[in-house]
Amino acid sequence: MTEKVNLTGRLVRPEGNFILACDDGRKLRLILPRMPVDLVEKMVVVTGTVRDDLVEVEGVAAF
C-alpha cells in the first residue's frame, strides 16, 4: 500500500544514499528526482509517496 505524506526530519547521506531521519525516530530511504546535496545534515520537509521504508520523493525543502 502506498501513502502520500509530508515528513519532517534531518536529511543524511550515509554511504552515498539519502536517508530521512524522521522526527518520530524512523529512518526512511529516499528515491530523489534530483540530488539535494545543499540540504544534507539540515532539517527538511519531504513530500512524496511511502512504500514500506522507502519514499519516492516529489519535493524536498529546508525549514
C-alpha positions as CSV (number, residue, x, y, z in Angstrom):
1,M,0.0,0.0,0.0
2,T,1.2,3.5,-0.8
3,E,0.5,6.7,1.0
4,K,1.1,10.3,0.2
5,V,2.9,12.1,3.0
6,N,4.7,15.2,4.2
7,L,7.5,14.1,6.6
8,T,9.9,16.2,8.6
9,G,13.4,15.3,9.8
10,R,17.1,15.5,9.1
11,L,18.5,14.7,5.7
12,V,21.6,12.5,6.0
13,R,23.7,10.8,3.4
14,P,25.4,7.6,4.7
15,E,27.4,5.6,2.2
16,G,26.1,7.6,-0.8
17,N,22.4,7.0,0.0
18,F,19.9,9.7,1.0
19,I,18.1,8.9,4.3
20,L,15.5,10.9,6.1
21,A,16.0,10.6,9.9
22,C,12.4,11.4,10.8
23,D,11.3,13.4,13.8
24,D,9.4,10.3,15.0
25,G,12.6,8.1,15.0
26,R,12.0,6.3,11.7
27,K,14.8,6.2,9.1
28,L,13.5,6.2,5.5
29,R,15.5,5.7,2.4
30,L,14.7,8.3,-0.3
31,I,14.4,8.0,-4.1
32,L,15.0,11.5,-5.4
33,P,14.5,13.2,-8.8
34,R,17.5,15.4,-8.0
35,M,20.4,15.3,-5.5
36,P,19.7,18.0,-2.8
37,V,23.4,18.0,-1.6
38,D,22.9,21.5,-0.2
39,L,20.3,20.2,2.3
40,V,22.4,17.3,3.7
41,E,22.6,17.5,7.5
42,K,19.7,20.1,7.6
43,M,16.2,19.8,8.8
44,V,13.8,19.3,5.9
45,V,10.3,18.5,4.9
46,V,9.9,15.8,2.3
47,T,6.7,15.3,0.2
48,G,6.2,12.0,-1.5
49,T,4.8,8.5,-1.5
50,V,5.8,6.0,1.1
51,R,6.2,2.2,0.4
52,D,7.5,0.3,3.5
53,D,10.7,2.1,4.4
54,L,11.2,3.8,1.0
55,V,10.0,7.2,-0.1
56,E,9.6,8.3,-3.7
57,V,10.2,12.0,-3.3
58,E,8.3,14.7,-5.1
59,G,9.9,17.6,-3.3
60,V,12.4,18.5,-0.5
61,A,12.6,21.8,1.2
62,A,14.5,23.2,4.2
63,F,12.6,24.6,7.2
